[in-house]
């Protein structure tokens, strides 16, 4: 054996070492390949991450709620800036009446008067029970002041029959005053009977108030004459002729103190002064309160057209009021009536004695004249 050459044992050992190293290398390669495959699988299985912006979720808009429609009463109140305005609605069997706007602490305007075939309207009342009972103290009309709660008021109506109206047989007195005096003994002149002692007048008013008389408005009186509206037998209308200074200075303040409605028939040729809220200013003609060619009032001298023109002038000075007038001196005839019709007047008051009943001539209303010396006892005998 040559020196330096490996022996057979050494060569066998060397081959074993090389085989071992080869096996380890193969094993290591397998591990590396397996790791690579696993990594590729992992990379392949990982979800792709998008670089696009994430969309903003859509927001559904909340619809604007539909506003609740205003009631007719709310519509009326929304139409005014008056803090004292009050919406009045009406209830009752078979009634369909639109609400109206009134002003608190002022007299009611003319209230609706419903109509129904074969029925008579009983009026407006504070409660349904009052309406059914036709309670006079609880009846509401243009003689009363409006009193509301939270700007609202409900009035109640009901019906009665023509038979009951006939059985009631109400006769409504229209009281006619003229002038007033502070002298208990009265005035000493040819108009003496026209002058009522002011203390007697005050007592008359107090009696009317304390006894609970109903004070119809002129539109109510017209409907009563037609048989469409019930009026209690305990009714009365207060009027004064001429708008004399003694009316303004002495009598009208007493009417306002007691809150009783009265009508002042004014001769408007010299103007028509405003009066207190409880006085209705109505026409005693413009310039026809004087004698015509035949010595009687001009209303029985002029033509219907001339009368109508005069009455239009007078009404214009009284804010257009046309529902009633008073004949000067009580003189009237058919031409007078025709002139009033042409001018659109509905009622006219005479000086003829009597009581207004269903069917009375609307252009010839009778009166109850009040003269000097009539105390409360005399008034009771005349109006009940």
C-alpha positions as CSV (number, residue, x, y, z in Angstrom):
1,X,0.0,0.0,0.0
2,X,1.3,3.3,-1.0
3,X,2.0,5.7,1.9
4,X,-0.5,8.5,2.1
5,X,-3.4,6.6,0.4
6,X,-6.4,5.9,2.5
7,X,-7.0,2.4,3.7
8,X,-10.1,0.4,2.7
9,X,-11.7,1.0,6.1
10,X,-11.1,4.7,5.8
11,X,-12.7,4.6,2.3
12,X,-15.7,2.8,3.6
13,X,-16.0,5.3,6.4
14,X,-15.7,8.2,4.0
15,X,-18.4,6.7,1.7
16,X,-20.7,6.4,4.7
17,X,-20.1,10.0,5.6
18,X,-20.8,11.2,2.1
19,X,-24.0,9.1,1.9
20,X,-25.2,10.6,5.2
21,X,-24.5,14.1,4.1
22,X,-26.3,13.4,0.8
23,X,-29.4,12.1,2.7
24,X,-29.4,15.2,4.9
25,X,-29.1,17.5,1.9
26,X,-32.0,15.7,0.2
27,X,-34.1,16.0,3.4
28,X,-33.2,19.6,3.8
29,X,-34.3,20.2,0.2
30,X,-37.5,18.5,0.8
31,X,-38.2,20.6,3.8
32,X,-37.4,23.8,1.9
33,X,-39.6,22.8,-1.0
34,X,-42.5,21.9,1.4
35,X,-42.1,25.2,3.1
36,X,-42.2,27.0,-0.2
37,X,-45.3,25.1,-1.3
38,X,-47.1,25.8,2.0
39,X,-46.1,29.5,1.7
40,X,-47.5,29.7,-1.8
41,X,-50.7,28.1,-0.7
42,X,-51.0,30.5,2.2
43,X,-50.3,33.5,-0.1
44,X,-52.8,32.2,-2.7
45,X,-55.5,31.6,0.0
46,X,-55.2,35.1,1.6
47,X,-58.0,37.4,0.3
48,X,-57.0,40.3,-1.8
49,X,-57.0,43.6,-0.1
50,X,-58.7,46.3,-2.3
51,X,-57.1,49.7,-2.4
52,X,-60.4,51.3,-3.6
53,X,-62.3,53.6,-1.1
54,X,-64.9,52.0,1.0
55,X,-68.3,53.2,-0.2
56,X,-70.3,55.4,2.2
57,X,-73.5,53.6,3.3
58,X,-76.6,55.3,1.7
59,X,-78.8,57.2,4.2
60,X,-82.6,57.1,3.5
61,X,-84.0,60.6,4.1
62,X,-86.8,60.9,6.7
63,X,-89.9,62.1,4.9
64,X,-91.3,65.5,6.0
65,X,-94.5,64.7,8.0
66,X,-97.6,66.1,6.4
67,X,-99.0,68.9,8.6
68,X,-102.3,68.2,10.3
69,X,-104.9,70.4,8.5
70,X,-106.2,73.3,10.6
71,X,-109.7,73.1,11.8
72,X,-112.1,75.8,10.6
73,X,-111.8,77.4,14.1
74,X,-108.0,77.4,13.9
75,X,-108.1,78.9,10.4
76,X,-110.2,81.8,11.7
77,X,-107.8,82.4,14.6
78,X,-104.8,82.2,12.2
79,X,-106.4,84.9,10.0
80,X,-106.3,87.6,12.7
81,X,-103.7,89.2,15.0
82,X,-106.3,90.3,17.5
83,X,-105.4,88.8,20.9
84,X,-109.0,89.1,21.9
85,X,-110.3,87.2,18.9
86,X,-112.4,84.1,19.7
87,X,-113.6,81.4,17.4
88,X,-117.3,80.4,18.0
89,X,-118.5,77.1,16.8
90,X,-122.1,75.8,16.8
91,X,-123.5,72.5,17.7
92,X,-127.0,70.9,17.8
93,X,-129.2,68.3,16.2
94,X,-129.3,68.5,12.5
95,X,-127.2,71.7,12.5
96,X,-124.3,72.4,10.1
97,X,-123.2,76.0,10.8
98,X,-119.8,77.5,10.0
99,X,-117.9,79.0,12.9
100,X,-117.6,82.7,13.3
101,X,-115.0,85.1,14.7
102,X,-116.0,87.4,17.6
103,X,-114.1,89.7,20.0
104,X,-114.1,89.0,23.7
105,X,-115.8,91.5,25.9
106,X,-117.6,93.0,22.9
107,X,-121.2,92.3,21.9
108,X,-121.7,89.3,19.7
109,X,-122.3,90.1,16.0
110,X,-125.5,88.8,14.4
111,X,-125.4,85.1,15.0
112,X,-126.6,82.6,12.3
113,X,-130.3,81.6,12.3
114,X,-130.6,78.2,10.7
115,X,-133.7,77.1,8.8
116,X,-135.3,73.7,8.4
117,X,-138.5,72.8,6.7
118,X,-141.4,72.4,9.2
119,X,-139.2,73.4,12.2
120,X,-138.6,76.5,14.3
121,X,-135.1,77.3,15.5
122,X,-135.0,77.8,19.3
123,X,-131.9,80.0,19.4
124,X,-128.3,79.6,20.7
125,X,-127.5,78.7,24.3
126,X,-124.6,78.1,26.6
127,X,-125.1,74.3,26.9
128,X,-127.0,71.6,25.1
129,X,-129.3,71.2,28.1
130,X,-130.1,74.9,28.1
131,X,-130.9,74.6,24.4
132,X,-133.2,71.7,24.9
133,X,-135.0,73.5,27.7
134,X,-135.0,76.9,25.9
135,X,-133.6,78.5,29.0
136,X,-134.0,82.3,28.5
137,X,-131.2,83.3,31.0
138,X,-128.7,81.1,29.1
139,X,-129.7,82.2,25.6
140,X,-127.0,84.1,23.7
141,X,-127.5,86.7,21.0
142,X,-126.1,90.1,19.9
143,X,-127.2,91.7,23.1
144,X,-124.6,89.8,25.1
145,X,-120.9,90.2,25.5
146,X,-118.7,87.4,24.2
147,X,-116.9,85.5,27.0
148,X,-114.5,82.8,25.8
149,X,-112.1,80.2,27.3
150,X,-108.7,79.9,25.5
151,X,-110.1,81.8,22.6
152,X,-112.9,79.2,22.0
153,X,-116.6,79.1,22.6
154,X,-119.2,76.5,21.6
155,X,-122.9,77.5,21.4
156,X,-125.7,75.0,21.3
157,X,-128.9,75.2,19.3
158,X,-132.1,73.2,19.1
159,X,-135.4,73.1,17.3
160,X,-139.1,73.4,18.3
161,X,-142.3,73.2,16.3
162,X,-144.6,75.7,14.7
163,X,-147.3,74.4,17.0
164,X,-145.3,75.3,20.1
165,X,-144.5,78.7,18.6
166,X,-148.2,79.3,18.1
167,X,-149.0,78.1,21.7
168,X,-146.4,80.5,23.1
169,X,-148.2,83.3,21.3
170,X,-145.5,85.8,22.2
171,X,-146.2,89.4,21.7
172,X,-142.9,91.4,21.7
173,X,-143.2,95.0,23.0
174,X,-141.0,97.7,21.3
175,X,-140.6,100.4,23.9
176,X,-140.5,103.9,22.5
177,X,-138.9,106.7,24.5
178,X,-138.1,110.2,23.3
179,X,-136.6,112.7,25.8
180,X,-135.6,112.7,29.4
181,X,-135.7,115.1,32.3
182,X,-134.1,115.4,35.7
183,X,-137.2,117.1,37.1
184,X,-139.5,114.8,39.0
185,X,-142.4,117.1,38.2
186,X,-141.6,116.9,34.5
187,X,-141.2,119.6,31.8
188,X,-143.8,122.3,31.4
189,X,-144.3,122.6,27.6
190,X,-146.3,121.0,24.8
191,X,-143.9,118.1,24.6
192,X,-144.4,117.3,28.3
193,X,-145.5,113.7,27.7
194,X,-142.4,113.0,25.6
195,X,-140.1,113.7,28.6
196,X,-139.6,110.7,30.9
197,X,-138.2,111.3,34.4
198,X,-134.7,109.9,34.3
199,X,-135.2,108.1,37.6
200,X,-138.2,106.3,36.2
201,X,-136.1,105.3,33.2
202,X,-133.4,103.9,35.4
203,X,-136.0,101.9,37.3
204,X,-137.4,100.6,34.0
205,X,-134.0,99.4,32.9
206,X,-133.3,97.7,36.3
207,X,-136.7,96.0,36.2
208,X,-136.0,94.6,32.7
209,X,-132.6,93.4,33.8
210,X,-133.7,91.9,37.1
211,X,-136.8,90.2,35.7
212,X,-134.6,88.5,33.1
213,X,-136.2,89.8,29.9
214,X,-134.8,88.5,26.7
215,X,-133.6,91.4,24.4
216,X,-134.0,90.2,20.7
217,X,-131.9,91.7,18.0
218,X,-133.7,93.1,14.9
219,X,-132.6,90.1,12.7
220,X,-134.1,87.8,15.4
221,X,-137.3,89.8,15.4
222,X,-137.5,89.5,11.6
223,X,-137.1,85.7,11.8
224,X,-139.7,85.5,14.5
225,X,-142.2,87.4,12.4
226,X,-141.5,84.8,9.6
227,X,-142.2,82.0,12.0
228,X,-138.6,80.7,11.7
229,X,-137.4,81.6,15.2
230,X,-138.7,81.1,18.7
231,X,-138.8,84.1,21.0
232,X,-139.9,83.7,24.6
233,X,-142.9,85.7,25.7
234,X,-140.6,87.4,28.2
235,X,-139.0,89.6,25.5
236,X,-138.7,93.3,25.0
237,X,-136.9,95.8,22.7
238,X,-135.8,99.2,23.9
239,X,-135.8,102.2,21.5
240,X,-135.4,105.9,21.6
241,X,-136.4,108.5,18.9
242,X,-134.5,111.5,17.7
243,X,-131.1,111.1,19.5
244,X,-132.0,114.1,21.6
245,X,-129.2,115.6,23.8
246,X,-131.0,114.3,26.9
247,X,-130.7,110.8,25.4
248,X,-126.9,111.2,25.1
249,X,-126.4,113.0,28.5
250,X,-128.9,111.2,30.7
251,X,-130.3,108.0,29.3
252,X,-127.6,106.2,27.2
253,X,-125.1,106.0,30.1
254,X,-127.7,104.1,32.1
255,X,-128.2,101.6,29.3
256,X,-124.4,101.0,29.2
257,X,-124.2,100.6,33.0
258,X,-126.7,97.8,32.9
259,X,-125.4,96.3,29.7
260,X,-128.8,96.3,28.1
261,X,-129.0,96.7,24.3
262,X,-131.1,99.6,23.0
263,X,-131.7,101.3,19.6
264,X,-131.3,105.0,19.0
265,X,-133.2,106.2,15.9
266,X,-131.1,109.1,14.7
267,X,-132.0,112.0,12.3
268,X,-128.7,111.9,10.4
269,X,-128.9,115.2,8.4
270,X,-126.6,116.9,11.0
271,X,-124.4,113.8,11.4
272,X,-124.7,110.6,13.5
273,X,-122.4,110.8,16.6
274,X,-120.9,107.5,17.9
275,X,-122.6,106.1,20.9
276,X,-121.7,103.5,23.5
277,X,-121.3,99.9,22.6
278,X,-124.8,98.9,23.8
279,X,-126.5,101.4,21.6
280,X,-127.5,100.5,18.0
281,X,-127.5,103.6,15.8
282,X,-130.3,103.3,13.3
283,X,-132.1,105.6,10.9
284,X,-134.9,108.1,11.6
285,X,-134.3,109.3,8.0
286,X,-131.7,111.8,6.9
287,X,-133.7,114.9,6.2
288,X,-137.3,113.7,6.2
289,X,-138.2,114.5,9.8
290,X,-140.1,117.6,8.7
291,X,-143.4,118.4,7.1
292,X,-144.0,118.1,3.4
293,X,-146.4,120.0,1.1
294,X,-149.5,118.5,2.7
295,X,-148.4,119.2,6.3
296,X,-147.4,115.6,7.0
297,X,-144.0,114.0,7.0
298,X,-142.0,114.0,3.9
299,X,-142.2,110.2,3.8
300,X,-145.8,110.5,2.6
301,X,-144.9,113.3,0.2
302,X,-141.9,112.1,-1.8
303,X,-141.8,109.4,-4.4
304,X,-140.5,105.9,-3.6
305,X,-137.4,106.7,-5.5
306,X,-136.8,109.9,-3.6
307,X,-137.4,108.1,-0.3
308,X,-134.9,105.4,-1.3
309,X,-132.3,108.0,-2.2
310,X,-132.7,109.7,1.2
311,X,-132.5,106.4,3.1
312,X,-129.3,105.5,1.3
313,X,-127.8,108.7,2.5
314,X,-128.9,108.1,6.0
315,X,-127.7,104.5,6.0
316,X,-124.2,105.5,4.7
317,X,-123.9,107.7,7.8
318,X,-124.7,104.8,10.0
319,X,-122.1,102.4,8.7
320,X,-124.5,100.9,6.2
321,X,-127.1,99.7,8.8
322,X,-130.4,99.0,7.0
323,X,-132.3,96.3,8.9
324,X,-134.7,98.8,10.6
325,X,-135.8,102.5,10.6
326,X,-138.4,104.6,12.4
327,X,-140.9,106.7,10.5
328,X,-140.7,110.4,11.4
329,X,-143.9,111.4,13.2
330,X,-145.1,107.8,12.6
331,X,-146.3,108.9,9.1
332,X,-146.1,106.2,6.4
333,X,-148.1,104.8,3.5
334,X,-147.5,102.4,0.6
335,X,-145.1,104.8,-1.1
336,X,-143.0,104.9,2.1
337,X,-142.9,101.1,2.2
338,X,-141.9,100.9,-1.4
339,X,-139.1,103.5,-0.9
340,X,-137.7,101.4,1.9
341,X,-137.9,98.2,-0.1
342,X,-136.0,100.0,-2.9
343,X,-133.3,101.0,-0.5
344,X,-133.0,97.5,1.0
345,X,-134.6,98.1,4.4
346,X,-136.3,95.1,6.0
347,X,-138.1,96.5,9.1
348,X,-139.8,99.8,9.9
349,X,-141.2,101.0,13.3
350,X,-144.4,103.1,13.5
351,X,-146.0,104.8,16.5
352,X,-149.1,102.7,16.4
353,X,-149.8,100.8,19.7
354,X,-149.4,97.1,19.8
355,X,-147.1,94.1,20.1
356,X,-145.0,92.3,17.4
357,X,-146.3,88.8,16.7
358,X,-145.7,86.1,14.1
359,X,-147.0,87.5,10.8
360,X,-146.8,91.2,11.8
361,X,-146.2,93.6,8.8
362,X,-142.4,94.1,8.9
363,X,-142.7,97.6,7.5
364,X,-145.4,98.6,10.1
365,X,-144.1,97.5,13.5
366,X,-146.3,98.6,16.4
367,X,-144.9,100.1,19.6
368,X,-145.5,100.5,23.4
369,X,-145.2,104.3,24.0
370,X,-143.6,105.4,27.3
371,X,-144.9,108.8,28.5
372,X,-144.0,111.0,31.4
373,X,-145.3,109.7,34.7
374,X,-145.0,106.0,33.9
375,X,-143.3,104.3,36.8
376,X,-142.2,100.6,37.1
377,X,-145.7,99.5,37.9
378,X,-147.0,101.1,34.7
379,X,-144.2,99.3,32.7
380,X,-145.1,96.0,34.3
381,X,-148.7,96.4,33.2
382,X,-147.5,97.0,29.7
383,X,-144.8,94.3,29.2
384,X,-145.6,91.7,31.9
